[in-house]
Amino acid sequence: MSLRLHDTATRSTRDFLPLEPGRVSIYVCGATVQAAPHIGHIRSGVSFDILGRWLAASGYDVTFLRNVTDIDDKILAKAVEEGRPWWAVAAHYERAFAEAYAILGCLTPTLEPRATGHVPAMITLMQRLIDSGHAYASDGDVYFDVASFPEYGALSGQRISEMLAAEDADPDARKRDPRDFALWKGTRDDGPGWETPWGVGRPGWHLECSAMAGMYLGSSFDIHGGGLDLVFPHHENEIAQSRGVGDGFAQYWMHNAWVTTAGEKMSKSLGNSLLVTEVVKRVRPVELRFYLGSAHYRSHIEYSEGALADAAAGYRRLEGFVTRAVERLGATAVAGAGEFNDLPGPFVEAMDDDLGVPAALAVIHETVSEGNRLLADAHSSDEELAGVLGSVRRMLDVLGVDPLAPQWAGDSGGADAAHAALDALINERLAARQAAREARDFAAADAVRDSLRAAGVLIEDTPAGPRWSLEA
Ligand SMILES: [Zn+2]
């Protein structure tokens, strides 16, 4: 079986056939940078990061664009609220998003184009739409003529005749039809504006994605992604703009589901406790990523502290195997064990089935159980254990959560230099404790354990000898 993806446009899961063999081009709608990201915002980043990682693991050369909407009514409103220029607001929250993506180990996109840097491409696209009869200028604004594009509504499964008015325009008579949407909004106050043949103004939200996707990925590209809330009107409008000028545009449309609270899409009104920067004070970043990435991307995640804690505990079980295997095998053996193992067939099948992460995780859990059996058996072969460890790490890496990846190694107490130094020091203390025990000086042995505990190091006696871990 090869990769199959659920395509919103056809409402079916179908074989993925790239336009160019061996290469995949992806455009994902990124953030409107007007507030710090909460975990609902960042789920899209994690979902499409897993897609990119899986395509790369499958041998594709991946080009991944994720735009930054840095001019928008919401940003202008925030600028008034915060009493600073709109561009300072946009830059501030763009950095907050960049930080959140990095905290969660999302790979850096090939390019993150900003709307404000692409006004010439937008002007060209608008001119083409006007020339082809799909758009019209009206008193400084430019609108897309929805009635000129019979396919309008196909992505979201709506008929034009049943649609409501587009929300993104001033409630005035500039539009010919209330369902027409703004490509460009004339500047009527002292707000920001760029010169165009139709007057000074700023882009409507939808236009930028068509212009930037076309500029970098060409008239047709493979996959367009975004959150489920973007299907209508945003993606419907992107299709109208790009196909309106004859571009093939996206071949597959993928939409990730939401993080919900009480069944509703998570919103800013929930306060700060679900900001990425706050949640990672309650669980480690890798655990938050595991939580957001372990559900199927098309399933809503109903947020609860309990579910987050369960996910964190589940991840620690997987990580515990990796840590113990490294302890037994030593860092040198581990260095070679990761990247060269084949991924288990059932894992590949699960991921090829529309990124079936839950089924893929079941394979990881089974493999870890097998690894734990090898660890418990003092006579098991190191080679076999190294093979299992390599498989587990490769699978976890596809999900972006390999505990020994440089992103997480310092965090997890993995095989980094600090860990090695600490390990040497603690082992010295444990040897002293063992010597005290053999001399039946239990007070001295207990004192070693207590001093380690006071330093935050917990000792567990196992059949294979004492094992240490850092207090959570
Ligand atoms: Zn977009």
Residues whose N, C-alpha, C, O or C-beta is under 5 A from the ligand:
A	BS01	ZN	C29 C209
